Amino acid sequence: MFAVDKKHQRKGIGKTLFAHALRKAKRVSDDTGVWAVVLDALDDPAERFYRHFGFDTLVSGTRRLFLPISEIG
């Protein structure tokens, strides 16, 4: 679960934390064999948030999204 308390939303905290988590995933990917980050977006706003980072649909008709490690900057 990834969330920011409502009183702290719209300050860029979520984007900063999530970008940091993606960079950490990329750093350990060679040692762990990870090829992508896969997640389930809770709702439409969450899905838009993740798509901002380049996530794409993994399973048609669902909110299951993925981002290949190779696409993380």
One Martini backbone bead per residue (centre of mass of N, CA, C, O) as a GRO file, in nm:
protein
   73
    1MET     BB    1   0.098   0.035   0.021
    2PHE     BB    2   0.028   0.372  -0.105
    3ALA     BB    3   0.041   0.680   0.091
    4VAL     BB    4  -0.101   1.006   0.171
    5ASP     BB    5  -0.193   1.217   0.372
    6LYS     BB    6  -0.431   1.448   0.317
    7LYS     BB    7  -0.271   1.697   0.455
    8HIS     BB    8  -0.009   1.615   0.238
    9GLN     BB    9  -0.125   1.665  -0.019
   10ARG     BB   10  -0.004   1.837  -0.300
   11LYS     BB   11   0.345   1.838  -0.236
   12GLY     BB   12   0.517   1.581  -0.369
   13ILE     BB   13   0.563   1.334  -0.181
   14GLY     BB   14   0.468   1.088  -0.346
   15LYS     BB   15   0.656   1.122  -0.589
   16THR     BB   16   0.920   1.111  -0.434
   17LEU     BB   17   0.883   0.832  -0.296
   18PHE     BB   18   0.829   0.666  -0.553
   19ALA     BB   19   1.087   0.733  -0.706
   20HIS     BB   20   1.273   0.612  -0.492
   21ALA     BB   21   1.162   0.321  -0.507
   22LEU     BB   22   1.235   0.275  -0.805
   23ARG     BB   23   1.541   0.320  -0.779
   24LYS     BB   24   1.585   0.088  -0.580
   25ALA     BB   25   1.484  -0.137  -0.764
   26LYS     BB   26   1.700  -0.094  -0.981
   27ARG     BB   27   1.958  -0.142  -0.804
   28VAL     BB   28   1.858  -0.456  -0.727
   29SER     BB   29   1.796  -0.613  -0.997
   30ASP     BB   30   2.063  -0.770  -1.059
   31ASP     BB   31   2.058  -0.937  -0.779
   32THR     BB   32   1.730  -1.040  -0.810
   33GLY     BB   33   1.580  -1.048  -1.109
   34VAL     BB   34   1.430  -0.801  -1.168
   35TRP     BB   35   1.203  -0.671  -1.442
   36ALA     BB   36   0.953  -0.555  -1.265
   37VAL     BB   37   0.684  -0.349  -1.175
   38VAL     BB   38   0.396  -0.452  -0.987
   39LEU     BB   39   0.049  -0.331  -0.976
   40ASP     BB   40  -0.249  -0.217  -0.793
   41ALA     BB   41  -0.486   0.000  -0.854
   42LEU     BB   42  -0.745   0.125  -0.669
   43ASP     BB   43  -0.797   0.375  -0.869
   44ASP     BB   44  -0.806   0.628  -1.087
   45PRO     BB   45  -0.604   0.818  -0.946
   46ALA     BB   46  -0.387   0.601  -0.905
   47GLU     BB   47  -0.350   0.530  -1.201
   48ARG     BB   48  -0.255   0.809  -1.291
   49PHE     BB   49  -0.009   0.822  -1.110
   50TYR     BB   50   0.140   0.571  -1.235
   51ARG     BB   51   0.136   0.666  -1.534
   52HIS     BB   52   0.328   0.907  -1.489
   53PHE     BB   53   0.574   0.680  -1.463
   54GLY     BB   54   0.491   0.454  -1.710
   55PHE     BB   55   0.270   0.277  -1.665
   56ASP     BB   56   0.113  -0.030  -1.769
   57THR     BB   57  -0.084  -0.262  -1.884
   58LEU     BB   58  -0.111  -0.609  -1.803
   59VAL     BB   59  -0.431  -0.651  -1.755
   60SER     BB   60  -0.702  -0.662  -1.911
   61GLY     BB   61  -0.957  -0.498  -1.725
   62THR     BB   62  -0.748  -0.375  -1.524
   63ARG     BB   63  -0.520  -0.230  -1.261
   64ARG     BB   64  -0.281  -0.384  -1.371
   65LEU     BB   65   0.057  -0.285  -1.349
   66PHE     BB   66   0.365  -0.192  -1.537
   67LEU     BB   67   0.740  -0.164  -1.504
   68PRO     BB   68   1.019  -0.172  -1.644
   69ILE     BB   69   1.330  -0.139  -1.526
   70SER     BB   70   1.455  -0.014  -1.793
   71GLU     BB   71   1.252   0.259  -1.754
   72ILE     BB   72   1.414   0.354  -1.520
   73GLY     BB   73   1.585   0.667  -1.442
   0.00000   0.00000   0.00000
